[in-house]
Amino acid sequence: MQDPVVVATRDDNGTAQRQVFSRKMAIKELIQLI
């Protein structure tokens, strides 16, 4: 499995806002999963 942050970064050219947003979403998802 790849980290959503890495996928988001690769999917786009790498927008700073997108990276931060994806990281926040990934953390929320991880908390929900646990």
FENZIZI-V721172 format. One record per helix or strand. SS is the DSSP state (H for helix, E for strand). FROM is the first residue (numbers start at 0). LEN is the number of residues. If there is no record, write none. Layout:
ss = <SS SS>
from = <FROM FROM>
len = <LEN LEN>
This chain:
ss = <H H>
from = <3 15>
len = <8 18>
